[in-house]
Amino acid sequence: MTLKLNRKDKIFISAVVLVHVVFFLLACAYKRIYMGDSFEYIYEAVNIRDLFFFYSGSPVLPITPEYMTQREPLYPLFLFSVYLFTVNNWIVILLQNLISIFNIYLSRKIFKNIGYQDRYDWLLLLLTIAYPAQFINANTVAPDILLQTCTLVYFAHFVHYFQKKELRYAVFMSLALIAGMMVKPVLYPFVPVHTIIVFVTAAYLNVKMQRPILVSVLPLCAVLLFNYWNYTRTGKFHFTSNQSYNALYYYYPYISQKEGADSANRFLKSERREYESIQDYAERYDYASSRGTDLLKRNLVPYLAFHLKNSARIFIEPGKGEMDLFTGKLTYGRLYGKEQTGFFATWKNKGVAGMSDYFKNNPSLFFVFFVFVFNVVRLLGLLWFFFDKNIHWLIRSFVFVLISYFAVAAGPIANTRYFLPVSLICIGCAVIGFSGKSRTKAKAIY
């Protein structure tokens, strides 16, 4: 089967490739291709290559159970496929740029099935280029571009499942979800939502229920098998060690906003000290989980309001921190330092008097404002998409659930990379939303 590209396809791909080349050259110049978690993935890839040991910590230090399940295996295996030949992360970056190009082209193909037209390529390109997180993450040793691929494949097969009424596409959805879970754990709580999606769509399509049951349990079986594998290695039946401590870590920004950065730092240090004092890993895990649950019960309404407010913020978050890290203007030491230097922190601590120095020390603000404006434009188009009755309600509902899930999962840690898995879906839906609006106006005129 040959891939046939028309003139518009070639122009679109050429433009996408050009933007990736520019960002790759910027990455070569700035040399900031690592983030805070990069080295854990690199450690695990090297440990797999040298010892066939799935472990994201340093092999020369005492083994820590947390690092057994800190990072899911698929991205380290991706790195491993490169490290078999050479430990060269620039090759990794080059491959990720190619995957990013594929993702953008794949998203365009998906949306052609639900109303997208080639004549809106200029808008699709504009909104994609105006979201630099796509290209920054393509040039960072991090799993988010692979997770984006899995999410897009999942979405593509849902569209096929709905339109072609064939259950085999639901099987591919399940496989894409399993792959996504093995890239980053953010998707494994989505398993019950996936089950509902498969059943609702099957009921709408009048598919016999026995087969959807078998299809929908595939991701659940994968979770149980992976949990059991983790149990054999750590003594705790669980999916990821991140889950228990994140239950505490998510309170850090909440306490920081409510009581100040010093209180938040003291809270985290105190909890970490208590956590690390427990010798048995299973008991440590259970302590962090129960402590997080207890904190949620005590602050249920105010914390949920805080969480959902920040979940909504991710739709317009421009990603200034990620931009400054990519260009070297910001370091992780300053980002996580005691003194908060962000816009809102400066405004809160120094008022109008501090704004002059803030603008002087942040030359990226022009680009941040540019991205913010286009994020608002994208959000407007997305809202129009949700109200476009020319798009079937089941497609719109699926998109709403998928996007909302990632937004809520990000919560107070509203970095752009947490939104990246669904960013291209948002962009494509926004373009369809705008095109639907223009069709409505055309009908009104004629």
PyMOL commands that set and color helices and strands:
alter all, ss='L'
color gray80, all
select helices_A, chain A and resi 7-30+38-51+65-68+74-83+89-112+118-129+133-138+144-164+168-183+185-205+210-234+242-249+251-259+261-276+281-298+300-313+320-327+332-335+343-360+365-386+393-410+416-445
alter helices_A, ss='H'
color red, helices_A
deselect
rebuild
show_as cartoon
